[in-house]
Amino acid sequence: MKTKAFIMDDKAIQRATTRIAHEIIERNKGIEDVVLVGIKTRGVPFAERLAKKIEDIEGEKIDVLTLDITLYRDDLTEIDKGPIVKNNKIEYDINDKIVVLVDDVIFTGRTVRAALDALVDLGRARKVQLAVLVDRGHRELPIRPDFVGKNLPTSREEVVSVSFAEVDGIDQVVIKSKR
């Protein structure tokens, strides 16, 4: 795939992370009973960055969990590459917690739907919110993020690629062309 446009560099990602961290704190009137759940793979480093920023602001640690939604996906036959399937061995009680699902990009909403199914198997959260770095539109399900770093109108022929230094060695968001 060919890179079509650079959308966010490391500084823009930092600014969006700071803003979302403040919004999470404000919306929930603090961080009591709030837990961040990163959707594997790139939702995890984003959740960890949000947790660090929230700790810097509030002076208090916030728990970060990792959620592998592979077994809950409805498109397993269409996925070329996916994370290795592992059971969610989350030893954490999400009952009556405010769960903030965290992912890098929201597109059709199917990943978030799978994450919600996985969460239901873990317990009954008081509230579930969604934080994403990029919202590219084209929803197929009625799912809307609560916290968005950047709204990015795209065509279906484009791919939004988010890279985090922890996984990819660089922080950036680019649009790539399938052609």
NULO-491469 format. One record per atom (N, C-alpha, C): x, z, y; residue in one letter. Coordinates in steps of 0.2 Angstrom, whole numbers, padded with zeros to 4 digits, always signed. Layout:
XZYA ...
% end
This chain:
+0004+0000-0006M +0000+0000+0000M +0004+0000+0006M +0002-0003+0011K +0006-0004+0017K +0003+0001+0023K +0008+0004+0026T +0006+0009+0031T +0003+0005+0037T -0003+0007+0039K -0006+0003+0045K -0006+0007+0051K -0006+0013+0051A -0006+0017+0057A -0003+0024+0056A +0001+0027+0060F +0002+0034+0060F -0003+0038+0065F -0006+0043+0062I -0011+0047+0065I -0009+0053+0068I -0006+0057+0064M -0004+0064+0066M +0004+0065+0063M +0008+0068+0068D +0014+0070+0066D +0014+0078+0064D +0020+0081+0063D +0020+0088+0062D +0018+0092+0068D +0019+0090+0074K +0016+0094+0079K +0008+0094+0080K +0006+0088+0079A -0002+0087+0079A -0005+0091+0073A -0002+0091+0067I -0004+0095+0062I -0004+0103+0063I +0002+0105+0066Q +0002+0112+0068Q -0003+0114+0073Q -0005+0109+0078R -0010+0111+0083R -0017+0111+0080R -0018+0107+0076A -0025+0107+0072A -0025+0113+0068A -0020+0115+0065T -0020+0121+0060T -0021+0127+0065T -0018+0128+0070T -0019+0133+0075T -0026+0134+0077T -0029+0128+0079R -0036+0128+0082R -0041+0130+0076R -0040+0127+0070I -0044+0129+0065I -0044+0136+0063I -0038+0139+0063A -0037+0146+0062A -0041+0150+0067A -0041+0148+0073H -0044+0152+0078H -0052+0151+0077H -0054+0145+0075E -0061+0144+0074E -0064+0148+0068E -0060+0149+0063I -0062+0153+0057I -0063+0160+0059I -0058+0163+0063I -0058+0170+0065I -0064+0171+0069I -0066+0166+0074E -0071+0167+0079E -0078+0166+0075E -0079+0161+0071R -0085+0160+0067R -0087+0166+0063R -0082+0169+0060N -0083+0175+0056N -0082+0182+0059N -0081+0182+0065K -0080+0188+0069K -0075+0192+0066K -0069+0189+0065G -0063+0192+0062G -0062+0190+0055G -0058+0193+0051I -0057+0190+0044I -0059+0195+0038I -0063+0200+0040E -0065+0205+0035E -0069+0201+0030E -0068+0202+0023D -0071+0198+0018D -0070+0191+0018D -0065+0188+0021V -0064+0181+0021V -0058+0179+0017V -0059+0174+0012V -0054+0172+0008V -0054+0164+0008V -0047+0162+0009L -0046+0155+0009L -0045+0152+0002L -0048+0147+0000V -0048+0144-0007V -0046+0136-0006V -0039+0135-0007G -0036+0128-0007G -0038+0124-0013G -0041+0118-0012I -0042+0114-0017I -0036+0110-0019I -0034+0110-0025K -0028+0107-0027K -0028+0100-0026K -0023+0096-0024T -0016+0098-0023T -0015+0100-0015T -0017+0095-0011R -0015+0096-0004R -0019+0101+0000R -0024+0104-0003G -0028+0109+0001G -0025+0115+0000G -0020+0116-0005V -0017+0123-0006V -0012+0124+0000V -0007+0119+0001P -0002+0121+0007P -0006+0121+0013P -0011+0117+0014F -0015+0118+0021F -0018+0125+0021F -0021+0128+0016A -0024+0134+0016A -0019+0140+0017A -0013+0139+0014E -0007+0143+0015E -0005+0143+0023E -0005+0137+0026R -0003+0137+0033R -0008+0140+0037R -0015+0139+0035L -0020+0143+0039L -0019+0150+0038L -0018+0153+0032A -0017+0160+0031A -0012+0163+0035A -0006+0159+0036K +0000+0161+0040K -0002+0162+0047K -0006+0157+0049K -0008+0156+0057K -0013+0162+0058K -0017+0163+0053I -0022+0169+0054I -0019+0175+0054I -0014+0176+0050E -0010+0182+0050E -0006+0183+0057E -0003+0178+0059D +0000+0178+0066D -0005+0181+0071D -0011+0178+0071I -0016+0180+0076I -0019+0187+0075I -0021+0188+0069E -0024+0194+0068E -0020+0200+0066E -0014+0199+0064G -0009+0204+0061G -0011+0207+0055G -0015+0203+0051E -0017+0205+0044E -0017+0199+0040E -0015+0201+0033K -0015+0195+0028K -0022+0193+0026K -0022+0187+0024I -0029+0185+0021I -0027+0182+0015I -0031+0183+0010D -0030+0180+0003D -0031+0173+0003D -0026+0170-0001V -0027+0162-0003V -0027+0161-0010V -0032+0158-0012L -0033+0156-0019L -0032+0148-0020L -0030+0146-0027T -0030+0139-0028T -0035+0137-0033T -0039+0132-0031L -0044+0130-0036L -0043+0123-0038L -0042+0122-0045D -0042+0116-0048D -0049+0113-0050D -0051+0108-0047I -0058+0105-0048I -0058+0100-0053I -0052+0098-0056T -0052+0092-0061T -0058+0092-0066T -0059+0097-0069L -0064+0097-0074L -0071+0097-0072L -0072+0098-0065Y -0079+0097-0062Y -0080+0091-0059Y -0075+0086-0059R -0076+0080-0055R -0081+0075-0059R -0085+0071-0056D -0089+0066-0059D -0087+0059-0059D -0080+0059-0057D -0077+0052-0057D -0070+0052-0061D -0070+0056-0066L -0064+0057-0070L -0061+0050-0073L -0066+0046-0075T -0064+0039-0078T -0062+0034-0072T -0063+0036-0066E -0061+0031-0061E -0054+0034-0058E -0052+0039-0059I -0046+0042-0056I -0040+0039-0060I -0035+0036-0056D -0029+0034-0059D -0024+0040-0061D -0023+0044-0056K -0018+0050-0056K -0022+0056-0054K -0022+0061-0058G -0025+0067-0056G -0020+0073-0058G -0021+0079-0055P -0017+0084-0057P -0019+0086-0065P -0014+0089-0068I -0014+0091-0075I -0020+0096-0075I -0024+0095-0080V -0030+0100-0080V -0028+0107-0083V -0030+0112-0079K -0029+0119-0081K -0035+0123-0079K -0036+0128-0083N -0042+0132-0082N -0041+0136-0075N -0046+0137-0072N -0046+0141-0066N -0045+0149-0068N -0039+0151-0068K -0038+0158-0070K -0038+0162-0064K -0043+0162-0060I -0043+0166-0054I -0045+0173-0055I -0041+0178-0054E -0042+0185-0055E -0044+0188-0049E -0049+0186-0046Y -0051+0188-0039Y -0059+0188-0039Y -0062+0193-0036D -0069+0194-0036D -0071+0190-0029D -0074+0185-0030I -0077+0181-0024I -0084+0183-0022I -0087+0188-0026N -0094+0190-0025N -0094+0193-0018N -0099+0191-0014D -0100+0194-0007D -0095+0193-0003D -0090+0188-0004K -0085+0186+0001K -0087+0180+0005K -0084+0179+0010I -0085+0173+0014I -0079+0168+0012I -0081+0163+0008V -0076+0159+0005V -0075+0153+0010V -0069+0151+0012V -0067+0145+0016V -0064+0140+0011V -0067+0135+0009L -0064+0130+0005L -0060+0126+0010L -0054+0124+0007V -0049+0121+0012V -0047+0114+0008V -0047+0109+0011D -0044+0103+0008D -0041+0098+0014D -0037+0093+0012D -0034+0089+0017D -0038+0084+0020D -0042+0081+0016V -0046+0075+0018V -0053+0076+0015V -0059+0075+0019I -0065+0074+0016I -0067+0067+0017I -0070+0064+0012F -0072+0057+0012F -0079+0056+0009F -0080+0055+0003T -0087+0055+0001T -0091+0061+0000T -0087+0067-0001G -0090+0073-0002G -0090+0075-0009G -0088+0071-0014R -0088+0072-0021R -0083+0078-0023R -0077+0078-0020T -0072+0083-0021T -0075+0090-0019T -0078+0090-0014V -0081+0097-0011V -0087+0099-0016V -0091+0094-0018R -0096+0096-0023R -0093+0099-0029R -0088+0096-0032A -0085+0098-0038A -0082+0105-0037A -0079+0106-0031A -0076+0113-0029A -0082+0118-0028A -0088+0116-0026L -0093+0121-0026L -0096+0123-0033L -0096+0118-0037D -0098+0119-0044D -0093+0124-0047D -0086+0123-0046A -0081+0128-0048A -0082+0135-0046A -0084+0135-0039L -0085+0142-0036L -0090+0145-0039L -0096+0142-0040V -0102+0145-0043V -0100+0148-0050V -0095+0145-0054D -0093+0148-0060D -0089+0154-0059D -0086+0155-0053L -0082+0161-0052L -0086+0167-0049L -0092+0166-0046G -0095+0171-0044G -0100+0169-0038G -0103+0174-0035R -0108+0172-0030R -0105+0174-0023R -0103+0169-0019A -0100+0171-0013A -0106+0172-0008A -0105+0176-0003R -0110+0177+0002R -0111+0171+0006R -0105+0168+0008K -0106+0161+0012K -0100+0157+0010K -0101+0150+0010V -0095+0146+0009V -0095+0141+0015V -0089+0141+0017Q -0088+0136+0023Q -0082+0131+0021Q -0082+0126+0025L -0077+0120+0023L -0072+0119+0029L -0066+0119+0027A -0061+0117+0032A -0057+0111+0030A -0056+0106+0034V -0052+0100+0032V -0048+0098+0038V -0042+0095+0036L -0038+0093+0041L -0041+0086+0044L -0043+0082+0040V -0046+0075+0042V -0053+0074+0039V -0057+0072+0043D -0064+0070+0041D -0064+0062+0042D -0064+0058+0037R -0064+0051+0038R -0071+0048+0037R -0076+0052+0036G -0083+0049+0036G -0084+0046+0029G -0090+0041+0029H -0092+0038+0023H -0095+0043+0017H -0098+0048+0019R -0101+0053+0015R -0106+0050+0010R -0106+0051+0004E -0111+0049-0001E -0115+0055-0003E -0113+0061-0001L -0117+0067-0002L -0118+0071+0004L -0123+0075+0005P -0125+0078+0011P -0120+0084+0012P -0114+0083+0014I -0109+0089+0014I -0106+0087+0021I -0105+0093+0025R -0102+0092+0032R -0097+0098+0032R -0091+0097+0035P -0086+0102+0036P -0088+0107+0042P -0086+0113+0041D -0087+0118+0047D -0081+0117+0052D -0075+0116+0049F -0069+0116+0053F -0066+0109+0052F -0064+0105+0057V -0061+0099+0056V -0055+0098+0061V -0049+0096+0058G -0043+0095+0062G -0044+0089+0066G -0046+0083+0063K -0047+0077+0066K -0052+0073+0063K -0057+0070+0067N -0062+0065+0065N -0058+0058+0065N -0058+0055+0060L -0055+0048+0059L -0059+0043+0056L -0062+0039+0061P -0066+0034+0058P -0062+0029+0054P -0064+0027+0048T -0060+0022+0044T -0065+0017+0041T -0062+0012+0038S -0065+0008+0034S -0064+0010+0026S -0069+0007+0022R -0068+0009+0015R -0062+0006+0012R -0059+0001+0015E -0053-0003+0013E -0047+0001+0015E -0047+0006+0019E -0042+0010+0021E -0041+0016+0017E -0035+0019+0016V -0034+0025+0013V -0030+0030+0018V -0033+0036+0019V -0030+0041+0023V -0025+0045+0019V -0019+0045+0020S -0014+0049+0016S -0011+0054+0021S -0012+0061+0018V -0010+0067+0021V -0003+0069+0017V +0002+0070+0021S +0008+0073+0018S +0010+0079+0021S +0011+0084+0016F +0014+0091+0019F +0021+0092+0016F +0025+0095+0020A +0032+0096+0018A +0033+0099+0012A +0028+0104+0010E +0029+0108+0004E +0028+0104-0002E +0024+0098-0002V +0023+0094-0007V +0027+0087-0007V +0027+0085-0001D +0029+0078+0000D +0036+0077+0004D +0038+0083+0007G +0044+0083+0011G +0044+0081+0018G +0038+0079+0020I +0036+0077+0027I +0029+0079+0029I +0028+0081+0035D +0021+0082+0038D +0019+0076+0042D +0014+0073+0039Q +0011+0067+0043Q +0004+0065+0040Q +0000+0062+0044V -0006+0059+0042V -0005+0051+0044V -0006+0047+0039V -0006+0040+0040V -0012+0036+0037V -0014+0030+0040I -0019+0026+0037I -0015+0021+0033I -0017+0019+0027K -0014+0014+0023K -0019+0009+0022K -0017+0003+0021S -0021-0003+0019S -0021-0004+0012S -0027-0005+0009K -0027-0007+0002K -0024-0014+0000K -0024-0018+0005R -0022-0025+0004R -0015-0026+0006R 
% end
